[in-house]
Amino acid sequence: MTILFAILLFSILIFVHELGHFLAAKASGVRVNEFSMFMGPAIFKKQVGDTLYAIRCIPIGGYCAMEGENEDTDDPHSFQKAAWWKRLIILMAGSFMNFVAGFLIFAIVFAPAKQLVVPVIDSAEAGCTVVREDGLHVGDEIIRLDGERIYVQSDFSTLLYLNPGETHDIVVQRDGQKLVFDDYLMETHLFPGEETERYGFSFGVVDATFGNKLQYIWNNGLNVVRNVRMSLQMIFTGKAGLSDMAGPVGIVQMMSDTAEASPTKLDALLNILYIGGFLAINLAVMNLLPIPALDGGRVLGLLLTCAIEGITRKKLDAKYEGYIHGVGMVLLLALMGIILFKDIFVIFKR
């Protein structure tokens, strides 16, 4: 059931992305030749006006095929004939829809919540040295750790894990004022009757009012965007590699493990949906990267083309940009294939 739900979730996210392109194209007067859900041979198709609507048999992906998307045509309603700002909106509409989908999924996940954990120090145990008279106090809201914003309570442990060490730069909000603690000593201790060292303080909770939920949903979305940026930084700096990446198979396995670890079926559903919200916003951000074949690469190509044509007063042939995106697609598919086989190997090795 988890696998089927994951496939359905992936399909919905891709459908929403392509729907964004489709709606923006239609609103801009650009001809859409085909709007398809899934790939492969069609099991259902119907021509309505200029557009062929299809459902295909392989439950992966989908596409919105616009006239003149990768080549020049004489059709006045082609993608290339549209004003540059309309093309820009069309290209960015897919990611926009994924952002919207991610926030809506988070709204569903947090709708049943009665209380929300916040990064405000609520209490400290005897022997805790993190909370002390000349440092952090009970009631302080931790807003930054080692230069990174604390959006949700879980950011605190995540950032500590990514930046190991006993001293950290901390910014807190106390009585309406910001206090900065540079190189703040944070020691863990082994408390009586326990085998694992802890800091010895806990965060508080607030009632999940409508306003608090909206803020919490927004903060979770911003947190996902920041996590994508940090992940890319780790890849470029060598802190993370291919073994740390996960493709569809790895994500499905993660969803399955999450569902099995959940105490109830409702918790399992909400936890899987949270991963879906994370993936939606992740997909939105990744698609906006200036990489050939991705929407961000197409946006970059559009802006460069407009700049060159404005300077030279000569029309560039769209097929050359199409070649670049074609090569980019091949490389992306090759990377996805490598990650896919890696994920399968890891699963069988387990």
VEXGUMAR-578300 format. One line per 10 residues: number of its first residue (from 0); for each residue y, z, x of C-alpha. Coordinates in pm, 1 decimal, decimal comma. Layout:
BEGIN
NUM = Y:Z:X | ...
***
This chain:
BEGIN
0 = 0,0:0,0:0,0 | 237,4:76,5:287,0 | 176,3:-268,1:437,2 | 240,5:-440,0:103,2 | 554,5:-232,2:47,1 | 677,5:-311,5:399,1 | 623,2:-686,5:347,8 | 808,7:-665,7:17,4 | 1091,3:-472,2:182,2 | 1122,7:-722,4:467,7
10 = 1124,0:-1009,4:218,9 | 1394,7:-848,1:7,1 | 1617,7:-787,7:310,6 | 1585,1:-1148,9:425,1 | 1635,1:-1274,9:68,8 | 1953,8:-1066,4:38,6 | 2077,5:-1207,5:370,0 | 2018,5:-1567,9:265,2 | 2163,2:-1493,0:-78,4 | 2488,0:-1398,5:93,2
20 = 2505,0:-1740,0:262,4 | 2410,3:-1911,3:-65,0 | 2672,4:-1737,8:-281,6 | 2947,3:-1790,2:-23,2 | 2853,8:-2158,1:14,1 | 2856,0:-2215,0:-361,4 | 3190,7:-2034,7:-396,5 | 3333,1:-2250,1:-113,4 | 3217,2:-2577,5:-269,4 | 2959,0:-2646,9:3,5
30 = 2645,9:-2832,5:-107,5 | 2324,6:-2627,7:-73,9 | 2024,3:-2860,1:-48,7 | 1762,4:-2585,8:-78,1 | 1750,3:-2212,9:-135,3 | 1403,0:-2086,3:-54,9 | 1230,9:-1751,0:-51,8 | 948,4:-1727,7:205,5 | 820,9:-2010,2:427,1 | 546,0:-2274,5:420,9
40 = 430,8:-2498,6:134,4 | 603,9:-2438,6:-198,9 | 414,0:-2266,9:-479,2 | 711,4:-2304,9:-712,2 | 1015,5:-2527,7:-694,9 | 1279,8:-2648,5:-933,1 | 1577,6:-2876,5:-886,2 | 1894,3:-2746,4:-1047,6 | 2194,9:-2966,8:-983,2 | 2226,2:-3035,7:-610,6
50 = 2001,5:-2745,6:-508,6 | 1623,9:-2716,3:-488,0 | 1513,2:-2358,9:-558,5 | 1170,9:-2273,0:-413,6 | 925,9:-1989,1:-360,8 | 689,6:-2062,2:-73,1 | 345,9:-1924,2:9,1 | 395,8:-1743,9:341,7 | 571,8:-1411,6:265,3 | 798,7:-1423,5:570,0
60 = 1164,4:-1511,6:581,4 | 1351,0:-1763,1:372,1 | 1644,8:-1995,0:417,8 | 1958,6:-2145,9:270,6 | 1977,9:-2511,3:382,3 | 2332,5:-2646,8:355,4 | 2431,6:-3011,9:378,6 | 2570,0:-3095,3:722,5 | 2498,5:-2752,2:865,0 | 2385,0:-2883,3:1205,9
70 = 2507,3:-3243,4:1197,7 | 2797,2:-3450,1:1070,8 | 2762,5:-3629,1:736,3 | 2992,5:-3830,3:514,4 | 2938,5:-3590,5:224,6 | 3277,7:-3433,7:140,7 | 3093,3:-3121,4:23,3 | 2906,3:-3070,8:351,0 | 2934,5:-2754,2:558,2 | 3118,0:-2935,3:838,8
80 = 3379,5:-3075,3:599,2 | 3473,7:-2730,4:465,2 | 3781,1:-2553,6:600,7 | 3707,6:-2344,6:910,1 | 3783,6:-2017,1:733,0 | 3540,6:-2104,9:454,9 | 3269,2:-2176,2:711,4 | 3348,2:-1842,9:877,4 | 3303,5:-1658,4:547,0 | 2976,3:-1841,0:477,5
90 = 2836,3:-1751,7:820,3 | 2931,7:-1384,0:792,5 | 2827,3:-1343,2:427,7 | 2460,7:-1285,7:515,6 | 2534,5:-986,8:736,8 | 2784,6:-854,3:482,3 | 2512,4:-854,5:215,6 | 2276,0:-671,0:449,7 | 2541,8:-405,7:510,3 | 2579,3:-364,4:134,3
100 = 2201,3:-348,3:89,2 | 2169,2:-82,7:360,0 | 2431,9:143,8:205,0 | 2278,4:97,9:-142,2 | 1935,1:193,9:-8,6 | 2083,2:504,1:155,2 | 2244,6:588,2:-180,1 | 1899,7:575,3:-344,9 | 1745,1:786,8:-67,7 | 2004,4:1064,0:-90,1
110 = 2049,3:1055,3:-468,4 | 1791,0:1335,0:-533,5 | 1938,3:1562,8:-262,8 | 2066,3:1901,4:-376,5 | 2193,8:2007,8:-34,1 | 2289,6:1827,4:286,3 | 2261,4:1952,4:644,0 | 2592,4:1927,5:829,0 | 2671,9:1966,7:1203,5 | 2843,7:2301,6:1149,5
120 = 2706,4:2604,2:1337,9 | 2582,9:2840,1:1066,9 | 2415,3:3119,3:1264,1 | 2300,3:3224,8:1610,4 | 2002,2:3438,7:1705,8 | 2012,0:3734,6:1941,3 | 1978,1:3600,2:2293,8 | 2147,3:3266,1:2217,0 | 2391,2:3181,5:2497,4 | 2523,9:2855,1:2350,2
130 = 2723,5:3045,1:2088,4 | 2938,0:3298,3:2272,4 | 3281,4:3456,6:2269,6 | 3434,4:3221,3:2526,6 | 3267,6:2909,3:2386,3 | 3123,2:2779,7:2062,3 | 3154,5:3001,1:1755,9 | 2973,9:3025,1:1424,1 | 3165,5:2798,5:1185,3 | 3249,1:2533,3:1446,5
140 = 3189,0:2173,0:1339,3 | 3055,0:1971,1:1632,0 | 3229,2:1633,2:1615,3 | 3152,9:1486,8:1959,8 | 2885,2:1529,5:2223,1 | 2909,1:1359,3:2562,8 | 3169,0:1118,5:2429,0 | 2970,1:1011,6:2122,8 | 3070,0:1094,6:1765,7 | 2840,1:1325,1:1568,3
150 = 2803,7:1148,2:1234,4 | 2504,8:1344,2:1101,9 | 2331,5:1662,0:1214,3 | 2035,7:1477,0:1371,9 | 2275,3:1307,6:1616,6 | 2301,0:1635,7:1806,1 | 1935,9:1645,8:1912,9 | 1924,1:1268,5:1965,8 | 2219,9:1267,4:2202,3 | 2086,9:1569,6:2391,8
160 = 1759,0:1382,9:2439,9 | 1938,8:1073,4:2567,0 | 2160,4:1279,2:2800,4 | 1933,6:1545,6:2952,5 | 2088,6:1827,5:3146,8 | 2221,4:2178,6:3106,0 | 2591,9:2088,5:3081,0 | 2751,2:1867,0:2817,7 | 3097,9:1768,2:2700,5 | 3151,7:1902,4:2349,6
170 = 3437,4:1863,4:2102,0 | 3447,8:2087,9:1794,8 | 3667,5:2133,3:1491,8 | 3773,0:2496,0:1440,6 | 4027,2:2612,6:1183,3 | 4177,5:2264,9:1159,6 | 4212,2:2224,0:1536,9 | 4008,7:2026,7:1789,9 | 3876,2:2221,6:2086,5 | 3733,4:2049,6:2394,9
180 = 3465,1:2209,8:2612,4 | 3395,9:2003,7:2925,8 | 3076,2:2065,6:3125,0 | 2971,8:2326,2:2871,6 | 2659,4:2517,3:2976,6 | 2384,1:2490,6:2716,6 | 2074,7:2688,7:2808,1 | 1750,0:2701,6:2614,8 | 1550,5:3024,1:2596,1 | 1198,6:3129,9:2510,5
190 = 1243,4:3358,5:2210,7 | 988,7:3636,5:2135,2 | 663,1:3513,4:1983,3 | 735,0:3145,4:2052,8 | 600,7:2898,6:2306,6 | 880,8:2642,0:2300,9 | 1229,6:2699,5:2436,5 | 1518,8:2658,9:2192,9 | 1897,0:2689,2:2188,8 | 1876,1:2959,9:1924,8
200 = 2136,3:2848,6:1672,8 | 2110,6:2659,1:1343,9 | 2326,2:2420,3:1145,6 | 2445,4:2491,0:793,9 | 2407,2:2316,7:460,6 | 2654,1:2219,4:188,4 | 2603,1:2140,8:-178,2 | 2533,6:1771,8:-232,9 | 2835,9:1692,8:-447,9 | 2920,7:1331,4:-531,6
210 = 3190,8:1324,3:-264,4 | 2966,4:1483,7:-2,2 | 2692,0:1231,1:-76,4 | 2929,7:937,9:-38,7 | 3049,2:1074,4:296,7 | 2690,9:1137,0:407,8 | 2583,3:783,6:309,5 | 2880,6:634,7:494,7 | 2812,4:846,3:804,1 | 2446,9:740,3:808,0
220 = 2553,9:376,7:797,8 | 2797,9:424,8:1085,5 | 2525,3:609,2:1274,2 | 2290,8:310,0:1245,5 | 2560,6:76,0:1378,7 | 2617,8:309,8:1673,6 | 2240,4:332,8:1738,0 | 2220,3:-47,1:1763,2 | 2503,6:-46,9:2015,0 | 2342,0:230,6:2219,7
230 = 2004,8:53,3:2211,9 | 2160,9:-266,0:2346,8 | 2335,0:-66,6:2619,4 | 2001,9:88,2:2719,1 | 1838,9:-255,3:2737,3 | 2117,3:-403,6:2950,9 | 2124,5:-102,5:3184,1 | 1746,1:-95,2:3221,9 | 1695,8:240,2:3046,2 | 1484,6:62,4:2782,3
240 = 1254,7:-236,0:2808,9 | 1016,2:-457,8:2618,8 | 775,9:-168,8:2561,9 | 1046,5:14,2:2365,1 | 1106,8:-276,1:2125,7 | 923,0:-312,6:1795,7 | 866,2:-619,8:1581,7 | 746,4:-645,7:1220,9 | 397,0:-516,8:1305,2 | 532,7:-218,6:1496,2
250 = 778,5:-138,4:1218,2 | 503,1:-153,5:955,7 | 295,6:84,6:1167,0 | 595,8:318,1:1194,6 | 635,9:308,2:816,0 | 267,1:387,5:773,0 | 286,0:682,5:1013,3 | 597,1:809,3:834,6 | 427,9:786,4:494,8 | 118,9:972,3:618,5
260 = 331,8:1252,2:766,7 | 530,2:1299,4:444,1 | 427,7:1601,2:229,5 | 453,2:1421,3:-107,6 | 442,9:1064,7:-238,5 | 810,1:1087,1:-333,5 | 900,1:1199,2:18,6 | 693,5:914,1:159,5 | 875,6:662,1:-60,0 | 1219,4:798,5:29,2
270 = 1136,7:809,7:402,0 | 1016,0:448,8:396,4 | 1324,8:346,7:202,1 | 1539,3:517,6:465,8 | 1373,8:299,3:729,0 | 1452,1:2,7:502,4 | 1820,4:101,4:493,2 | 1817,5:138,6:870,7 | 1661,7:-209,2:906,2 | 1913,8:-365,8:666,9
280 = 2215,1:-246,1:866,4 | 2033,2:-315,8:1193,6 | 1970,3:-673,5:1077,6 | 2337,2:-708,5:982,0 | 2461,7:-596,6:1323,4 | 2205,8:-792,8:1525,2 | 2282,2:-1112,4:1333,4 | 2648,3:-1083,3:1428,7 | 2572,1:-1081,2:1801,7 | 2711,8:-1394,2:1975,6
290 = 2365,1:-1532,5:2051,9 | 2271,5:-1895,9:1975,7 | 2076,5:-1939,6:1648,8 | 2209,2:-1609,3:1510,0 | 2503,7:-1596,8:1271,1 | 2719,0:-1443,0:1543,2 | 2635,5:-1733,0:1773,6 | 2733,1:-1977,4:1499,4 | 3059,8:-1789,8:1442,2 | 3135,0:-1809,7:1814,8
300 = 3048,8:-2180,2:1814,5 | 3276,9:-2237,4:1514,2 | 3571,9:-2060,0:1675,7 | 3523,5:-2240,7:2008,8 | 3490,9:-2575,9:1831,6 | 3809,9:-2516,1:1634,2 | 3993,7:-2417,7:1952,7 | 3871,4:-2722,9:2146,5 | 3947,3:-2960,7:1860,9 | 4292,4:-2807,2:1822,7
310 = 4368,4:-2865,3:2191,3 | 4208,2:-3208,7:2238,3 | 4279,1:-3341,3:1887,4 | 3926,7:-3488,6:1894,2 | 3642,1:-3417,4:1653,6 | 3330,7:-3273,5:1820,8 | 2988,4:-3392,1:1710,1 | 2812,9:-3101,7:1533,6 | 2471,3:-3211,8:1661,8 | 2546,1:-3076,1:2012,1
320 = 2604,4:-2728,5:1875,0 | 2286,0:-2778,9:1672,9 | 2094,1:-2845,1:1997,5 | 2222,6:-2517,2:2143,3 | 2115,9:-2320,7:1837,2 | 1780,0:-2499,2:1842,5 | 1713,8:-2383,0:2198,0 | 1827,8:-2033,9:2101,5 | 1585,5:-2030,8:1809,3 | 1295,1:-2129,7:2035,3
330 = 1378,0:-1849,2:2278,5 | 1412,8:-1595,1:1997,4 | 1079,2:-1700,6:1847,7 | 917,7:-1670,3:2191,1 | 1057,5:-1317,2:2230,9 | 938,0:-1225,6:1880,8 | 592,5:-1360,6:1967,2 | 572,6:-1147,7:2281,8 | 679,2:-835,6:2090,7 | 430,0:-917,3:1813,2
340 = 136,0:-935,0:2054,2 | 255,9:-619,0:2226,7 | 264,1:-431,8:1894,9 | -82,8:-555,7:1800,4 | -220,1:-450,6:2139,2 | -68,4:-102,3:2105,4 | -217,7:-58,8:1755,7 | -566,5:-162,2:1864,4 | -537,8:58,6:2172,2 | -474,8:358,4:1943,7
***
